[in-house]
Amino acid sequence: MSQALICGSFAFDTIMVFNDKFKHHILPDQVHMLNVSFMVPDMRREFGGCAGNIAYSLKLLGGNALPMGTIGVDFDPYSKWMQECDIPQTHLTTVEHTYTGQAFITTDMDDNQITAFHPGAMSFSHYNKVNDAKNVSIGIISPDGRDGMIQHAEQFAQAGIPFVFDPGQGIPMFGKEDFLKFYEQATWVVANDYEWQMMHERTNLTAEQVAQQVKATIVTKGAEGATVYTADNTYEIPCAKAHHINDPTGCGDAFRSGLLYGLMNNLDWETTGKIASLMGAINVEYHGTQNHKITQAEFKQRFQESFGIELTL
């Protein structure tokens, strides 16, 4: 059975809410000696990380998700959650004496955020090998440890497995030659519009130019939808309407799950893009990155409501 190998991070996201505004407590002329403490009465802990998020949403769509990542000795609560969601953990490697990746996010009343991220076991992602996974028809390389991302791209290419390159927040780890190599190996490339600008600054290549090297480049633009560039065409994907907006965190990962689903099922770009867009919209209706729930029948109904056409799968 066709499976998508999802290489990327696993993390615990600790999200705290400061019921005031940072600007009331940070003096602009004193930032060189910053020493502040915020009382955060509201706090929640979420399961996150790009590989975990993508696998979760792909599973909701009915796709076979096979996540691959490195985890720490504290992973047990996350492991139980994955069991509940029926997501395989075959290719999760525990790195002794480390924590699972941790993000500590404090948000104020202006929606400003101060985040500290501890990569932990993610730094050892190169311990995993693509060839260890069987019956894989497609892959994705999402943000992870630098060595792991480089080696997994090489392994996908050597195995002849088509894959999506999704550098995301890992972009600062790579220079021009790294990106040129990724473009040479990848089958598809995806990033949001800000990330594309950063990648362009490093390589001087536009999304259109990269599309001449790969099968497609996909640029997401938040509420403005997404654009898919291929060697011959450009497809403008509309943004699906969310019923309400609670939390945009993880929207990009949900979009990528829809992208993978469309590619796995050989759907055309317009349908694939709309599936991805709708998954992103559903994600923003919930707090956290793995709290949204939808059946495949409900998804088809939402697709009809959003785009005025029937989704046939």
N, C-alpha and C positions, 0 to 999 in steps of 0.2 A: 504494500500500500504506500502511495506517495506521501512523503513526509518533508516538512520544512525544517532544516537545521538552523536554529536561531542562536547565533554566537553573540554573547553580550554579558552585561553585568546583572548581578542580583544585589539588591540593597534594601535596607530598612530605612524608611523615611520618617523621621521624627519631626512633626510639624507643630509649631507653637505659635500662638496668637498673642501679640502684645496689644492690649486694649488702649493704645495711645498712638502717637506718631513719633517716629525716630527723630524727626527734626526738632522736636521739643526737648530732646535730651542729648543731642550731639551738637556741640558748638563748632561751627565751621572753621573758626580760627584756632581750634585746639585739637584738630584731628591728628596732629603729629604726636600727641600724648593721650590718645583715646583710652579711656578706662570707664566703661559703662556696664550697667547691669539692668536687665529688663525683667520685670515680674510677668510671668506668662501663665495665667491661671488656666488657660485652655490649651490642651496638648493631646495629640493623637499619634499613634504609630501605625504606619501603613507599610504594606509589602510593595516593593518597587524594584527598580533596576530595569534597564531596557529589555533584556532578554525575558525576564519574568512578565513584564507588561505586554510585550508583543505576543508571547505564547498564550497568555490569558485571553486576549481579545481574539486571536486566531482560533482558539478552541471554541469560543462562543459562536463564531461563524461556521463551525463544523469542519475546520481544517485540522490536519494532523500536525501538531506542533511538537518539535523535539528540541527543547532548550539545551544549550551547552554553556556552562559557566563554572567559575570557581567560587566556593563559599567558605565561610568560617565556621568555627566550632559552636557558634551561637545560632545556627540556622534552623534549629528544630521547630519553632513556631511557624516559620515560612514553609518548611517541609510538610507539616500537617495541613497547611492551607492548600498546597499543591496537590496533596492526596485527595482532599475534598473536591478539588476542581478536576481531578483525573488528568493531571498534566504529568508526563513522565519525568523522572529525575535520574534516568540512567546515566546521563552525561554531565551530572553535577559532581565536581570534584572538591572534596573538603581539604582545605589547606590547614594543617595543624598550627596551633599557636597564633592564629589570626582571627579577626572578626570578619563577618560578612560586611561588605561595603555599607557605610552609614552616611546618611545625609541629615544634618540638623538644620532645620529651616525655621527662622523666626519671621513672621509676617506682621506688619503694623496696619493701622487703620487706613493708610493710603495705598495698601497693597504693595508696599515696598518690602523687599525680602533681604535678609542677611542669612547666608548659607555657609555652613562649614561641611566639607565632604572628606570622609576618611575612606580611601579606596580599599584598604584591607586586602582580602583575598583576591579582589579583582586584579591586583598587580601581578598575580601568578596565572593569568588566563592562558598563557602559553603552555601550561601543563597539559591542557586538553588538545587533542588532535582530531581534525576533521575526519580522518580516515577511520577513526574508532566507531563512527556512526554508520549504520547500515540502512539501506533502502531510502536514501535521501535523494530527492529529485531537484531540490532547490535550497538555497541557503541565504542567510543575511548576516552581514557583519555590522553589528551596532556597537556603540561606544563601549569600550572595554579597556584592558591593559594594552599599552602600546605594542609590546612584543607579540601578544596574542593576536591583535588585529592584523599585524603584518604577516605573521606565520599562517594564520587561518586563511587569509587571502591567497597566499601561495599554495596552500593545501587544496582549497577549492579549485583553483585553476589547474593544478596538476591532476586532480581527480576528474576534471571535465564536468564539474557540477556548476551550473549557472548560479550566480549569487548577486544579491543587492549589496552595494556598499553604502553604508549610512554612518558617516563619521560623527555627526552630531557634536556633542560637547567635547569629543576627543580631538577636534580639529587643531587646537593649539599644540598637540604633540607631534604634528607632522609638518614637514617642509615641502618645497616644490617637488623634489625628486620622489618623495614618498607618494604624493598625490598622483603624479604621472604614472607611477608603477601601479597604484590601485586602479586607475582608469584603464590601464592596459589589461588588467586581470579581470575586472568586474564585468558583469553583464548589464546591470542597471545601477544608476547612482541616484540617491535621494537626499535632499537637505531642505531646510526651510530657507526663506529668502535672505535672512541675515547670515546664515551659515554659508550660503552660496557666495555672498559678497566676500566673506573671509577666504573662501577657497579660491575665488577669482584673484584676490590680492596676492595669493601665494603662487599661483600658476599662470596668471594672465589669460586664462581660458574661460570663456563664457559657457553657460549651460548649453547653448546651441552648439558650440564647438565640441564640447565633451560628448554630446549626442551623436557626433560623427564617429566616435570611437567605440561607444557602447550601444546597446539596443535602445536605451532611452535614459534621459535624465528627468527627474521629477522634482519640481520646486514647489513647496507648499507656501501659502501666503496668508495663513490665518483665516480671518473672516472673508478674505477675497478669494478663497478657494485654492486652486493649485494649477500649475501648468506642466504638461507632459511634452517634452521635446523628443522627437525621434529624428532620424536622418532625413525623413521625407515630409513629416507633418508636425504641427503643433496643436495640442488639444487643451482647451481651456475647461477646467473642471470646476463647476460651481460649488460653493460652500453649502453643505446641507444645513438646514435650520435646526438648531437645538430647541427643545421645548423650554428650557431655561438654562442659565449658565451658573454653575456653582464653582468649578475649579478647572482651569485649563491644563493643569499638570497632567502629563501623560497623553495629551491629545495627539502628539506626534507619533508616539508608539502605537496608539490605536489605529491611526492612519496607516501605518506601515503593516499592520496585521491585515488590513483590507487589501493593501497592495499585494502582499504575498498571496492572499487568497485568490485574487484575480489572476495572478501569474500562474499559480498552481493549476488553475482550471482553464487556462488558455482563453480567458475572456478578452474582449477588445479593450482598448485603452480607456474609452469613455465610460464603459461599465465598471472597469476596475477602479478608475479614479473616483467614481461616484460611491462605490462600496467603501473605499478608503475614507472618503469625505464624511460619509454617514457614520462610520465607526468613530471617527474623531468627534463628531457632534454628540454622539451618545455618551462618550467618555466625559465631556465637559459638564454633563448634567449631574454628575456625581462628584463628591469629594474623594480625593485619592485616585489612584491609577488602576486599581483592580476591584472596584466596588460596583461597577456597572453590570447589569444583567439584562439579557435579552434573548428570547428564543429565535430560532431561524424563521419561524412563521411571523413573529413580531417584526423582525428585521425586514422581511419582504414587504410588510405593510408600511413600515416607515419609509422604505425606499420608494414605494408608490406615492406616498404623501409628499415626499421631498422633491421628487423629480418628475412625477406625472407619468411614469412608465412602469411596466411590470418587470420585476426581476425574475428571470427564469434561470434556475440552477440545476 
